[in-house]
Amino acid sequence: MKILAPVNHVSEVEPLERAGASELYCGLMRAETVKEYTNVFSLNSRHTSEANIASHEDLEELTRKAHSLGMKVFITYNALYPDDQFRTLTGELADSVACGVDGVIAADISLMKHLREKHPDVQLIVSTFGGAFNSAAARLYRSLGAARITLPRHIKPEE
């Protein structure tokens, strides 16, 4: 079993690995994007700085540490984006991929298509915000290259 744990600072990587996590996920809330969009319209639906990495430099350090311990790192971009935010997002995503992240947790179908076209080696995980409520949605996400789908939180195991 893989345990995917949230992380927001490099100092948390080793304790999470000792606790059994093999995968980590984080948001990125750079001061520049907060200034432009505020935290309410963040690029990842993680609306507080405490739930995010603050810079690409920190993301790269965290990813390097996690990889040294055999862990994977996923970055969340799990909101839906209007055109102006999407342009900002694609630049930020390219920088995040350059930091060595293993994958992206996403909800926006346009972002999923962009990821497949521009970063085909980066694993795509569909976010809970993606709304995979039935098998047709799951097939759609698979056709967009999703390796995994995170089911919405309110769905019961028997469903």
Contacts in CASP RR format, 6 or more apart in sequence:
PFRMAT RR
TARGET T0000
AUTHOR 0000-0000-0000
METHOD contacts of the structure
MODEL  1
MKILAPVNHVSEVEPLERAGASELYCGLMRAETVKEYTNVFSLNSRHTSE
ANIASHEDLEELTRKAHSLGMKVFITYNALYPDDQFRTLTGELADSVACG
VDGVIAADISLMKHLREKHPDVQLIVSTFGGAFNSAAARLYRSLGAARIT
LPRHIKPEE
2 22 0 8 1.000
2 23 0 8 1.000
3 20 0 8 1.000
3 21 0 8 1.000
3 22 0 8 1.000
3 23 0 8 1.000
4 21 0 8 1.000
4 22 0 8 1.000
4 23 0 8 1.000
4 24 0 8 1.000
4 25 0 8 1.000
4 74 0 8 1.000
5 16 0 8 1.000
5 19 0 8 1.000
5 21 0 8 1.000
5 23 0 8 1.000
5 24 0 8 1.000
5 25 0 8 1.000
6 24 0 8 1.000
6 25 0 8 1.000
6 26 0 8 1.000
6 51 0 8 1.000
7 13 0 8 1.000
7 16 0 8 1.000
7 24 0 8 1.000
7 25 0 8 1.000
7 26 0 8 1.000
7 62 0 8 1.000
7 73 0 8 1.000
8 26 0 8 1.000
8 27 0 8 1.000
8 50 0 8 1.000
8 51 0 8 1.000
8 52 0 8 1.000
8 53 0 8 1.000
9 53 0 8 1.000
9 58 0 8 1.000
9 62 0 8 1.000
10 58 0 8 1.000
10 61 0 8 1.000
10 62 0 8 1.000
10 65 0 8 1.000
13 24 0 8 1.000
13 62 0 8 1.000
13 65 0 8 1.000
13 66 0 8 1.000
13 69 0 8 1.000
13 71 0 8 1.000
14 65 0 8 1.000
14 69 0 8 1.000
16 24 0 8 1.000
16 71 0 8 1.000
17 66 0 8 1.000
17 69 0 8 1.000
17 71 0 8 1.000
21 71 0 8 1.000
22 70 0 8 1.000
22 71 0 8 1.000
22 72 0 8 1.000
23 71 0 8 1.000
23 72 0 8 1.000
23 73 0 8 1.000
23 74 0 8 1.000
23 102 0 8 1.000
24 62 0 8 1.000
24 66 0 8 1.000
24 71 0 8 1.000
24 72 0 8 1.000
24 73 0 8 1.000
24 74 0 8 1.000
25 73 0 8 1.000
25 74 0 8 1.000
25 75 0 8 1.000
25 76 0 8 1.000
25 105 0 8 1.000
26 52 0 8 1.000
26 53 0 8 1.000
26 59 0 8 1.000
26 62 0 8 1.000
26 73 0 8 1.000
26 74 0 8 1.000
26 75 0 8 1.000
26 76 0 8 1.000
27 44 0 8 1.000
27 46 0 8 1.000
27 51 0 8 1.000
27 52 0 8 1.000
27 53 0 8 1.000
27 75 0 8 1.000
27 76 0 8 1.000
28 43 0 8 1.000
28 44 0 8 1.000
28 52 0 8 1.000
28 53 0 8 1.000
28 54 0 8 1.000
28 55 0 8 1.000
28 56 0 8 1.000
28 59 0 8 1.000
28 75 0 8 1.000
28 92 0 8 1.000
28 96 0 8 1.000
29 39 0 8 1.000
29 42 0 8 1.000
29 43 0 8 1.000
29 44 0 8 1.000
29 46 0 8 1.000
29 49 0 8 1.000
29 51 0 8 1.000
29 52 0 8 1.000
29 53 0 8 1.000
29 54 0 8 1.000
30 54 0 8 1.000
30 55 0 8 1.000
30 56 0 8 1.000
30 92 0 8 1.000
31 54 0 8 1.000
33 42 0 8 1.000
33 43 0 8 1.000
33 88 0 8 1.000
33 92 0 8 1.000
34 42 0 8 1.000
34 49 0 8 1.000
36 88 0 8 1.000
37 43 0 8 1.000
37 85 0 8 1.000
37 88 0 8 1.000
39 47 0 8 1.000
39 48 0 8 1.000
39 49 0 8 1.000
40 47 0 8 1.000
41 85 0 8 1.000
42 52 0 8 1.000
42 79 0 8 1.000
43 77 0 8 1.000
43 79 0 8 1.000
43 81 0 8 1.000
43 85 0 8 1.000
43 88 0 8 1.000
43 89 0 8 1.000
43 92 0 8 1.000
44 52 0 8 1.000
44 75 0 8 1.000
44 76 0 8 1.000
44 77 0 8 1.000
44 78 0 8 1.000
44 79 0 8 1.000
45 76 0 8 1.000
45 78 0 8 1.000
45 79 0 8 1.000
45 107 0 8 1.000
45 129 0 8 1.000
46 52 0 8 1.000
46 76 0 8 1.000
53 59 0 8 1.000
53 62 0 8 1.000
56 95 0 8 1.000
56 96 0 8 1.000
56 98 0 8 1.000
56 99 0 8 1.000
59 75 0 8 1.000
59 96 0 8 1.000
59 99 0 8 1.000
59 101 0 8 1.000
60 99 0 8 1.000
60 100 0 8 1.000
62 73 0 8 1.000
63 73 0 8 1.000
63 99 0 8 1.000
63 100 0 8 1.000
63 101 0 8 1.000
66 72 0 8 1.000
66 73 0 8 1.000
67 73 0 8 1.000
67 100 0 8 1.000
72 102 0 8 1.000
72 103 0 8 1.000
73 100 0 8 1.000
73 101 0 8 1.000
73 102 0 8 1.000
73 103 0 8 1.000
74 101 0 8 1.000
74 102 0 8 1.000
74 103 0 8 1.000
74 104 0 8 1.000
74 105 0 8 1.000
74 123 0 8 1.000
74 125 0 8 1.000
75 96 0 8 1.000
75 101 0 8 1.000
75 103 0 8 1.000
75 104 0 8 1.000
75 105 0 8 1.000
76 104 0 8 1.000
76 105 0 8 1.000
76 106 0 8 1.000
76 127 0 8 1.000
77 89 0 8 1.000
77 93 0 8 1.000
77 104 0 8 1.000
77 105 0 8 1.000
77 106 0 8 1.000
77 108 0 8 1.000
77 111 0 8 1.000
78 105 0 8 1.000
78 106 0 8 1.000
78 107 0 8 1.000
78 127 0 8 1.000
78 128 0 8 1.000
78 129 0 8 1.000
78 130 0 8 1.000
79 107 0 8 1.000
79 108 0 8 1.000
79 129 0 8 1.000
80 107 0 8 1.000
80 108 0 8 1.000
80 129 0 8 1.000
81 89 0 8 1.000
81 108 0 8 1.000
81 110 0 8 1.000
81 111 0 8 1.000
86 108 0 8 1.000
86 110 0 8 1.000
86 111 0 8 1.000
89 111 0 8 1.000
90 114 0 8 1.000
90 118 0 8 1.000
93 104 0 8 1.000
93 111 0 8 1.000
93 114 0 8 1.000
93 115 0 8 1.000
93 119 0 8 1.000
94 118 0 8 1.000
94 119 0 8 1.000
96 104 0 8 1.000
97 119 0 8 1.000
97 122 0 8 1.000
101 122 0 8 1.000
102 122 0 8 1.000
102 123 0 8 1.000
103 122 0 8 1.000
103 123 0 8 1.000
103 124 0 8 1.000
103 125 0 8 1.000
104 111 0 8 1.000
104 115 0 8 1.000
104 119 0 8 1.000
104 122 0 8 1.000
104 123 0 8 1.000
104 124 0 8 1.000
104 125 0 8 1.000
105 125 0 8 1.000
105 126 0 8 1.000
105 127 0 8 1.000
105 150 0 8 1.000
106 112 0 8 1.000
106 115 0 8 1.000
106 124 0 8 1.000
106 125 0 8 1.000
106 126 0 8 1.000
106 127 0 8 1.000
106 130 0 8 1.000
107 126 0 8 1.000
107 127 0 8 1.000
107 128 0 8 1.000
107 129 0 8 1.000
107 130 0 8 1.000
107 131 0 8 1.000
109 144 0 8 1.000
112 124 0 8 1.000
112 126 0 8 1.000
112 141 0 8 1.000
112 144 0 8 1.000
112 145 0 8 1.000
112 146 0 8 1.000
113 144 0 8 1.000
115 122 0 8 1.000
115 124 0 8 1.000
116 124 0 8 1.000
116 144 0 8 1.000
116 145 0 8 1.000
123 147 0 8 1.000
123 148 0 8 1.000
124 144 0 8 1.000
124 145 0 8 1.000
124 146 0 8 1.000
124 147 0 8 1.000
124 148 0 8 1.000
125 146 0 8 1.000
125 147 0 8 1.000
125 148 0 8 1.000
125 149 0 8 1.000
125 150 0 8 1.000
126 132 0 8 1.000
126 141 0 8 1.000
126 146 0 8 1.000
126 148 0 8 1.000
126 149 0 8 1.000
126 150 0 8 1.000
127 150 0 8 1.000
128 150 0 8 1.000
128 151 0 8 1.000
128 152 0 8 1.000
128 153 0 8 1.000
130 141 0 8 1.000
130 152 0 8 1.000
131 137 0 8 1.000
131 152 0 8 1.000
132 138 0 8 1.000
132 141 0 8 1.000
132 149 0 8 1.000
132 150 0 8 1.000
132 151 0 8 1.000
132 152 0 8 1.000
133 152 0 8 1.000
133 155 0 8 1.000
138 149 0 8 1.000
141 149 0 8 1.000
END
